[in-house]
Amino acid sequence: MLEISPKSNLLEQKSYKYSLQDVAEPNLYRDVYPYTEVPRIAFNHRRVPIGMPTDIWITDTSFRDGQQSVEPYTVKQIVDLYKLMSKLGGPYGIIRQTEFFVYSEKDREAIAKCQELGLKFPEITTWIRASKEDFKLVRNLGIRETGILVSCSDYHIFKKMKMSRSECMNYYLATVAEAFEAGVMPRCHLEDITRADFYGFVVPFVNELMRMSEDAGIPVRIRACDTMGYGVPYTEVALPRSVPGIIYGLQHYSDVPSEMLEWHGHNDFYKAVANASTAWMYGASAVNCSLLGIGERTGNIPLEAMVFEYASLRGSLDGMDPTVITEIADYFRHEMGYDIPVMTPFVGRNFNVTRAGIHADGLLKDQEIYNIFDTEKLLGKKPSVLIGKASGLAGIAYWINENYRLSASEQVTKKTPIVIALKEWIDSEYADGRQTTLSNIELEEKIEELSGGAFKRL
C-alpha cells in the first residue's frame, strides 16, 4: 500500500504492520548490555531522515521525577518554582507543561495553589498510579492530562512485572481504557525504551494505543523514556539504543504525530542533552526536563540547558527570559539549601569564572575573549576571575564587586580599605608557601572577618 506522506510529501510504503512477538524468554540484549562490562554501541549503518517539527517545546518533571531524588519540596517552594518556571518560559509557553504527584494532601494542595495563580503556562499535568480511583481524582482536580507508567523492556515485563509480553500489553491497554472512560488524556511513559524490543513489543503496543485513541476521540501522548541513559545520538546506531531510530520508528511505524511525541532522558552516560536535542531534530516536539537536571541517579535533562539548545536550533529565545535561570539557581541555593556543583553550566558559581592567570588578564581586557556569550545580558551574571598569587588590588576589587553583585554606588575600588586588607592577607598566604587559588568560601569568610560583618557569606 502506497500513501503520500504528510511529512516528506513522497509516496511511502504503509504496509509495515508489526505484530506482538510473545516470546518465551526475555530479550535482554546481552550482546549490547552484558552488565559485567561497559554497555556497547552497535552500528547497523541505517540512516533515518532528520525531521524537525514545526513547533518544539520543553516540558518539566521537577515536581515528579526531580522531587523523588531530593528532600521533598514544600508547597511554598513548589509554588515559587512554578511561578519562576512560567516567567522563564515566556508568553508563548515554550515551557509547555509540568507534572505533579497527586498521592498526598500536600501534593494536591500544591496543585491547587498553582492553579489559583491562573497561569496559562506551564500547563499542570499529573503522574499517577494506574487505577480508576486515581483517574477520577485527576478529573475532579480539573487536570486534562496524566502520565501512566507502561514499562516496555523485557527487563521490566519479565523481571519486575512477572508477566509475558501479551499479558503485560493487555494489562496496559485495559488501564489506558480506564483513563479514556474517565475522560482523561493519557500520557504513556514507555519506561526503559532503550532496552526494549522495539519491533517485537513497542511498535505493536503503540499501534494499539493509537487505535484506541482514535476510537475514544481522546489523544494519547507517547513519552519515550530513556530510563537508564543508554540512548545514543549518533546516526547509524542500531536499535534499541538509537535515539533517531526510536523517534523515527514511532512516527513511521506507529503514526505518532510529532506533537504527541515526547522524549524523557537521563544522564547516566553524559548524553542527556545531546539525546534530547537529537529527539527534537528527528521528530519529537517535546523534551521532558527538570530544573538543574535534578532527578533519579545522575539526573534528568537540565531544563536550563534545553532553553539554550532551543535558542541555538531556532535562532531565537521566542520570548523566554533566560535571566530567570539565575533566579531559579539562587532560589535553590538560598531558599532550599541545595548545593549546586560550582562547575555546573549556566547555574554553578564558577561556570563563567576563569582561574588561569593569562585567561583572567584577557577577560579583564575584553570579556568576549574568554566568555561563552554575554552572560550578563542573558543570565544576569558577569564573568569573573578566581583570586590567586598574582591577583592585584584591581583584580581583587573586581572580584568583590562581581561576587557580591554590588551596585554602582556600592562598588569598591583598589583604594577601599577592605580591598587593601584582603590583599595583605592574600600575600601572607602565598608567602607561607600556598600554591593554589583561593576558594570563594575562603575569601568570603575572610572578608566577613575583615569587614566586621559588613560583608556576609553568600
C-alpha positions in Angstrom: 0.0 0.0 0.0 1.4 3.4 -1.0 0.4 6.7 0.6 1.7 10.3 0.3 3.5 11.1 3.5 2.4 14.4 5.0 6.0 14.9 6.3 8.0 14.2 3.2 5.3 14.7 0.5 6.6 11.5 -1.1 4.9 8.2 -1.8 5.8 5.8 1.0 5.0 2.2 1.7 2.5 1.8 4.5 2.3 -2.0 4.6 4.6 -2.4 7.6 2.4 -3.8 10.4 4.3 -5.3 13.3 2.6 -7.8 15.5 3.4 -8.6 19.1 6.1 -11.2 19.5 5.1 -13.1 22.6 8.5 -14.7 23.3 9.0 -17.4 26.0 12.3 -15.9 27.2 13.1 -12.2 27.7 15.3 -10.5 25.2 17.8 -8.7 27.4 20.2 -7.7 24.6 23.1 -9.3 26.4 25.5 -8.6 23.4 24.8 -4.9 24.0 24.2 -4.9 27.7 26.5 -7.6 29.3 26.1 -5.9 32.7 29.5 -7.0 34.0 31.1 -4.9 31.2 30.6 -1.4 29.8 27.4 -1.3 27.5 28.3 -1.5 23.9 27.2 0.7 21.0 26.3 -1.3 17.9 26.0 0.2 14.5 23.9 -1.1 11.6 24.6 1.8 9.2 20.9 2.5 8.7 20.1 6.2 8.4 16.8 7.9 9.1 15.9 11.4 8.0 16.1 14.5 10.2 12.5 15.7 10.7 12.5 18.8 13.0 8.8 19.5 13.9 7.2 22.9 13.1 6.9 23.5 16.8 9.1 22.3 19.6 8.8 22.9 23.3 10.0 21.9 26.7 8.1 20.0 29.4 9.1 19.7 33.1 9.2 16.9 35.7 10.8 18.9 38.6 7.9 18.2 40.9 7.7 14.5 40.0 11.0 12.9 38.9 13.1 15.7 40.3 11.4 15.7 43.7 11.9 12.0 44.0 15.7 12.4 44.4 16.0 15.2 46.9 14.3 16.4 50.1 10.6 16.7 49.3 9.7 20.3 48.3 7.3 22.3 50.5 4.1 23.7 49.0 5.6 27.2 49.0 8.7 26.0 47.2 6.7 24.3 44.6 4.5 27.4 44.0 7.6 29.7 43.9 9.4 27.5 41.4 6.2 27.1 39.3 6.0 30.9 39.0 9.6 31.2 38.1 9.2 28.4 35.5 6.3 30.3 34.0 8.3 33.5 33.9 11.2 31.7 32.2 9.0 30.1 29.6 7.7 33.4 28.4 4.3 34.4 26.9 4.3 31.7 24.2 4.7 28.9 26.7 7.9 27.3 25.4 7.9 25.5 28.7 4.6 24.0 27.9 3.8 21.6 30.8 4.9 20.4 34.3 3.8 17.3 36.1 2.8 16.8 39.7 2.2 13.9 42.0 -1.4 13.6 43.4 -0.9 11.0 46.1 -0.8 13.1 49.3 -2.8 16.0 50.7 0.4 18.1 50.3 0.6 17.2 46.6 -3.0 18.2 46.0 -2.5 21.5 48.0 0.4 22.4 45.8 -1.6 21.7 42.6 -4.5 23.9 44.0 -2.2 26.7 44.9 -0.6 26.7 41.4 -4.0 26.5 39.8 -5.1 29.6 41.7 -2.3 31.6 40.0 -4.3 31.4 36.8 -1.1 31.0 34.7 -1.6 29.6 31.2 1.8 28.0 31.1 3.2 25.6 32.1 0.0 23.5 32.0 -0.4 21.4 35.1 -0.4 17.7 34.4 -0.1 14.7 36.8 1.6 11.4 37.2 -0.4 8.7 38.9 -0.8 5.0 39.8 -2.8 3.3 37.1 -6.1 2.9 38.9 -9.7 4.0 38.4 -9.7 5.9 41.7 -6.6 8.0 40.6 -8.1 8.7 37.2 -11.3 10.1 38.8 -9.2 12.1 41.3 -7.3 13.7 38.4 -10.5 14.5 36.5 -12.0 16.0 39.7 -9.0 18.2 40.1 -9.6 19.7 36.7 -6.5 18.2 35.2 -6.6 17.4 31.5 -3.7 15.0 31.1 -1.9 12.4 33.3 1.1 10.2 33.0 0.8 6.4 33.3 3.8 4.1 33.7 3.9 1.5 30.9 7.3 -0.2 31.2 8.3 -1.7 27.8 11.5 -3.6 28.1 11.7 -7.3 28.9 13.8 -6.3 32.0 10.6 -4.8 33.4 8.0 -7.1 31.8 9.6 -10.4 32.8 11.7 -9.4 35.8 9.6 -6.8 37.5 6.0 -7.3 36.3 6.4 -11.1 36.2 4.3 -11.3 33.1 4.5 -12.3 29.5 4.5 -9.6 26.8 0.9 -10.3 25.9 -0.3 -10.3 29.5 1.6 -7.0 30.1 0.3 -5.4 26.9 -3.3 -6.4 27.7 -2.9 -5.0 31.3 -1.6 -1.7 30.0 -4.3 -1.4 27.4 -7.0 -2.0 30.0 -5.5 0.7 32.2 -5.5 3.2 29.3 -9.1 2.3 28.5 -10.0 3.3 32.1 -8.3 6.7 31.5 -10.4 7.2 28.4 -13.5 6.1 30.3 -12.8 8.8 32.9 -12.3 11.4 30.2 -8.6 11.9 30.9 -5.9 12.2 28.3 -3.3 9.5 29.0 0.4 10.2 28.6 2.0 6.8 28.3 5.5 6.6 29.8 7.3 3.9 27.8 9.9 3.2 30.6 13.2 1.7 29.6 12.6 2.0 25.8 16.4 1.9 25.1 16.4 -1.7 26.3 13.1 -2.7 24.7 12.3 -5.0 21.8 11.2 -2.1 19.5 9.5 -4.1 16.7 8.5 -7.1 18.9 6.7 -5.1 21.6 7.0 -1.3 21.4 5.6 -0.7 17.9 2.7 -3.2 18.3 1.8 -1.8 21.7 1.8 1.8 20.5 -0.2 0.9 17.4 -2.9 -0.4 19.7 -2.7 2.8 21.8 -3.2 4.9 18.7 -6.2 2.8 17.6 -7.8 3.1 21.0 -7.2 6.8 21.0 -8.9 7.2 17.6 -11.9 5.2 18.8 -12.2 7.2 22.1 -11.8 10.5 20.4 -9.1 11.4 23.0 -5.5 12.0 22.1 -2.7 9.9 23.7 0.8 11.2 24.2 3.7 8.9 23.9 6.7 9.6 26.2 9.8 7.6 25.1 11.7 7.2 28.4 15.5 6.6 28.3 15.3 5.4 31.9 18.9 4.3 32.2 20.5 6.9 30.0 21.5 4.3 27.4 20.3 6.3 24.4 22.9 7.3 21.8 22.5 10.4 19.5 24.8 9.2 16.7 23.4 8.3 13.3 23.6 4.7 12.0 23.4 3.2 15.5 21.3 0.0 15.9 18.1 -0.1 18.0 17.3 -0.2 20.8 19.9 2.5 21.7 19.4 4.8 18.7 17.5 8.0 19.6 17.0 8.9 15.9 15.7 5.3 15.3 13.3 5.4 18.2 11.8 8.7 17.3 11.6 7.9 13.5 10.2 4.5 14.2 7.4 5.7 16.5 6.4 8.2 13.8 6.8 6.0 10.7 5.6 2.6 12.0 3.0 3.8 14.6 1.9 7.1 13.1 2.5 9.1 16.3 2.4 12.8 15.3 5.2 15.0 16.4 3.0 17.0 18.8 2.2 13.7 20.7 5.7 12.5 20.9 8.0 13.4 23.9 11.5 12.4 24.9 12.5 11.8 28.6 16.1 11.1 29.2 18.6 10.6 32.0 22.3 11.5 32.2 24.0 8.2 33.3 26.4 8.4 30.3 26.6 12.2 30.0 24.3 12.2 26.9 21.1 13.6 28.3 21.3 17.0 26.5 22.7 15.6 23.2 19.9 12.9 23.2 17.2 15.5 23.9 18.4 17.7 21.0 18.5 14.7 18.8 14.9 13.8 19.7 13.8 17.3 18.7 15.8 17.1 15.4 14.3 13.7 14.4 10.6 14.5 15.1 9.7 14.8 18.8 8.0 18.1 19.6 8.6 17.8 23.3 11.6 17.1 25.6 11.0 16.4 29.2 13.4 18.1 31.7 13.9 19.1 35.3 15.3 22.2 36.9 19.0 22.0 37.3 18.8 18.4 36.0 17.8 17.1 39.4 16.4 13.6 39.1 16.9 9.9 39.6 20.6 8.8 39.9 22.7 11.1 37.7 19.7 13.3 37.0 17.3 14.3 34.1 17.8 16.6 31.2 18.6 20.0 32.7 15.8 22.3 31.8 18.1 25.4 31.6 20.3 23.6 29.1 17.4 23.0 26.8 16.5 26.7 26.9 19.8 27.4 25.3 19.5 24.4 23.0 16.2 25.7 21.8 17.7 29.1 21.0 20.6 27.5 19.3 18.4 25.4 17.0 15.7 28.1 16.4 17.9 31.2 16.3 15.7 32.9 18.9 14.6 32.5 22.5 11.0 33.1 21.4 10.0 35.1 24.4 11.9 33.0 27.1 13.7 35.1 29.7 17.0 33.3 30.5 17.9 35.7 33.3 15.3 33.8 35.3 17.6 30.8 35.2 19.9 32.7 37.6 16.9 33.5 39.8 16.0 29.8 39.9 19.6 28.8 40.8 19.6 31.4 43.6 16.3 30.1 44.9 17.6 26.6 45.1 20.8 27.7 46.7 19.5 30.2 49.3 15.8 29.2 49.9 16.1 25.5 49.6 19.7 24.9 50.7 20.5 22.9 47.6 24.3 22.6 46.9 24.8 23.3 43.2 28.1 22.0 42.0 30.2 25.1 41.2 31.2 24.0 37.7 27.6 23.3 36.5 27.0 25.1 33.2 24.8 28.3 33.5 24.0 27.9 37.2 27.2 26.9 39.0 29.0 29.7 40.7 32.1 29.2 38.7 30.6 28.5 35.3 31.9 31.8 33.8 34.8 32.2 36.2 38.4 31.8 35.0 41.3 30.8 37.2 44.2 30.8 34.7 46.2 34.0 35.1 46.5 34.6 31.3 42.8 34.0 30.9 42.0 36.4 33.7 44.2 39.0 32.1 42.3 38.6 28.8 38.9 38.6 30.5 39.7 41.9 32.1 40.7 43.4 28.8 37.7 42.1 26.8 35.0 39.7 28.2 34.4 38.1 24.7 37.9 36.6 24.7 37.1 34.1 27.4 33.3 34.2 28.0 30.9 31.8 26.2 28.4 34.6 25.4 27.2 37.8 27.1 26.4 36.1 30.4 25.5 39.4 32.0 22.8 40.1 29.4 21.4 36.5 29.1 21.9 35.3 32.6 22.4 38.4 34.7 25.9 37.1 35.7 29.1 39.0 34.7 32.2 36.9 34.1 34.6 36.7 37.0 38.1 35.6 38.0 39.5 33.5 40.8 41.9 35.1 43.2 45.4 33.8 43.4 49.0 34.7 43.9 49.2 37.2 41.0 45.9 39.0 41.8 46.5 42.7 42.2 44.3 45.3 44.0 42.3 45.9 40.8 41.6 42.2 40.4 40.5 41.8 44.0 38.2 44.8 43.7 36.7 43.4 40.5 36.1 40.0 42.3 34.4 41.6 45.3 32.1 43.8 43.1 31.1 40.8 41.0 30.9 38.2 43.7 28.6 40.3 45.9 26.8 41.9 42.9 27.4 45.4 44.2 25.6 48.3 42.6 27.5 51.2 41.1 27.1 53.2 44.3 28.3 50.3 46.5 31.3 49.2 44.5 34.8 49.0 46.0 38.0 50.2 44.3 41.6 49.3 44.8 41.8 52.1 47.4 39.0 50.8 49.6 40.3 49.6 53.0 38.7 46.1 52.7 40.5 45.6 49.3 43.9 46.6 50.8 43.4 44.4 53.9 42.4 41.4 51.8 45.4 41.9 49.5 47.7 41.9 52.5 46.2 38.7 53.8 46.4 37.0 50.4 50.1 38.0 50.1 50.8 36.5 53.5 49.1 33.2 52.5 51.4 32.8 49.5 54.4 34.0 51.4 53.8 31.0 53.7 54.0 28.6 50.7 50.5 28.3 49.4 50.3 27.3 45.7 46.6 27.0 44.9 44.0 29.7 44.2 41.7 30.8 47.0 38.1 29.4 47.0 35.1 31.7 47.2 34.2 30.3 50.6 37.7 31.1 52.0 37.5 34.7 50.6 34.0 35.3 51.8 34.9 34.1 55.3 38.0 36.3 55.4 36.1 39.3 54.0 33.3 38.9 56.6 36.0 38.8 59.3 38.0 41.8 58.0 34.9 43.9 57.4 33.5 43.2 60.9 30.4 41.6 59.4 29.6 44.3 56.9 30.1 41.6 54.1 28.3 38.3 54.8 29.0 35.0 53.3 26.7 34.4 50.3 
